[in-house]
Amino acid sequence: MFREYIGCKHAVPLNSCTAGLHLSLLVAGIQPGDEVITSPLTFAASANTVIHCGARPVFVDVDPRTCLIKAEDLEAKITKKTKAIMPVHFAGRACDMDTIMAIARQHNLTVIDDAAHAIETVYHGQKIGVIADLTAFSFYVTKNIITGEGGMVTTNNAEWAEKIQIYGLHGMSKDAWKRYSSEGFKHYQIVYPGFKYNMMDLQAALGLQQLPRVHEYLKMREQVWQAYDQAFRELPLFTPPPAEKDTVHARHLYTPMIDLSRLKVDRDTVMQALIKENIGTGIHFISLHLHDYYRQTFGFEPDDFPNARWISERTISLPLSAALTDQDVNDVITAVRKVLRYYHK
């Protein structure tokens, strides 16, 4: 059913988006010493899966408004070691896939999408999930479709899809999952030192029940998004830019950026004040190059990716869900207005 929704030839369920990225890198042939270009403004899993393959994540800075990797800067980071590009469709907004795919094809690189935020995202008439060579989705509990833990890889490459199935279940031969079925016991062979990445049937059932309502949920989040945009126009913050022409934004995260030049305090003080108003917030994300592990391992400096650092110091994620009531939305708006007006210079 998910395959039909996305429009791809193959969809492999797994226990997380992280598993999907890891296996996608492996079946694409990423090996120790290789390089994979990606965004620093993402969750750690994007870079960590590259590292788990023995490869090196190479970061390209992001656009300060869209928070997406700057596709026009990709080519300058390509070396003889580069084997793949991993775009991250941040908050539900599609990356510039025309440019990314053109660069990838010119340099014979595999494109592996991190689409954890992008279940509903459409780019120039095509769903995210059919454009890249491999695409990993997330059904984690905070996502737009949830299975508690869970994920999916989509691809039009039958060989890769089969390998992902095998690698994701201990490396057992492809029909191993049927070995205790009503068809009778089946012997299996270990053909690869695989992983325990499979999704349970119970998780899949939860996701399938939500899929028919995915567009309904999107419309509800769009209404919340519009209410926020309208309410926050005059406040000292930058609201997310409109969706690009001929795209569908999945509206996964609402991530305004605090205008520190107009406030007497920093972003974290604003967040603490909102907590006192009973409004939970998040940060998506602190750029990976600012975290201890990546700084110490790869020698990154804070100003290596200035746009990602700028966003990291200002971004804040406000509640966004189809489950929000009108009163919930009003409570968020009232609290944000109160706090930002209080700290306004």
NORURGI-V774842 format. One record per pair of residues at least 6 apart in sequence whose ideal C-beta (glycine too) atoms are under 6 Angstrom apart, sorted by sequence separation. I is the first residue (numbers start at 1). J is the second residue. If there is no record, write none. Layout:
BEGIN
i: (I/I)
j: (J/J)
END
This chain:
BEGIN
i: (14/62/89/129/139/155/179/243/288/294/50/62/63/104/121/139/141/179/232/274/302/3/38/87/139/166/178/2/60/61/179/258/47/118/229/271/139/153/175/289/139/162/176/258/60/87/115/138/319/36/60/137/318/137/173/289/172/173/289/60/136/239/69/119/173/36/38/40/58/85/113/135/171/237/238/115/171/34/35/36/37/41/111/134/171/237/287/32/68/111/112/113/115/116/171/237/287/30/35/37/39/67/110/171/236/25/85/170/30/71/84/92/119/129/167/287/41/84/85/86/87/88/89/91/92/97/119/166/225/228/236/286/18/22/66/68/94/167/236/21/25/71/75/84/86/89/71/74/78/89/92/94/168/169/222/225/255/22/39/168/221/253/89/284/97/281/282/89/37/46/35/42/34/35/267/36/37/38/34/39/150/36/30/150/279/28/147/258/279/257/257/277/147/147/255/274/145/255/253/254/145/274/254/273/46/139/270/265/264/263/264/28/262/24/224/120/17/221/224/221/220/227/231/236/217/224/235/144/236/24/24/21/20/17/7/6/8/17/8/124/6/7/123/122/122/121/24/121/120/20/118/16/20/27/15/17/16/117/27/14/27/13/11/12/23/11/23/10/23/8/9/6/8/12/2/10/12/12/94/14/93/92/92/92/92/91/91/91/65/19/15/14/15/14/13/13/1/1/47/64/41/61/67/62/41/59/61/62/64/40/61/40/40/40/41/40)
j: (20/68/95/135/145/161/185/249/294/300/57/69/70/111/128/146/148/186/239/281/309/11/46/95/147/174/186/11/69/70/188/267/57/128/239/281/150/164/186/300/151/174/188/270/73/100/128/151/332/50/74/151/332/152/188/304/188/189/305/77/153/256/87/137/191/55/57/59/77/104/132/154/190/256/257/135/191/55/56/57/58/62/132/155/192/258/308/54/90/133/134/135/137/138/193/259/309/53/58/60/62/90/133/194/259/49/109/194/55/96/109/117/144/154/192/312/67/110/111/112/113/114/115/117/118/123/145/192/251/254/262/312/45/49/93/95/121/194/263/49/53/99/103/112/114/117/100/103/107/118/121/123/197/198/251/254/284/52/69/198/251/284/121/317/131/316/317/128/77/88/81/88/81/82/314/84/85/86/83/88/199/86/83/203/332/84/203/314/335/314/315/335/206/207/315/335/207/317/317/318/210/339/320/339/114/207/339/343/343/343/345/110/345/112/320/218/116/320/324/322/322/329/333/340/322/329/340/252/344/134/136/136/136/136/127/127/129/138/130/246/129/130/247/247/248/248/153/250/250/151/250/149/153/160/149/151/151/252/163/151/164/152/152/153/164/154/167/155/168/154/156/154/156/161/152/161/164/165/247/168/249/249/250/251/252/252/253/255/241/197/197/197/199/199/199/204/208/211/288/307/285/305/311/307/287/305/307/308/310/287/308/288/289/305/308/308)
END
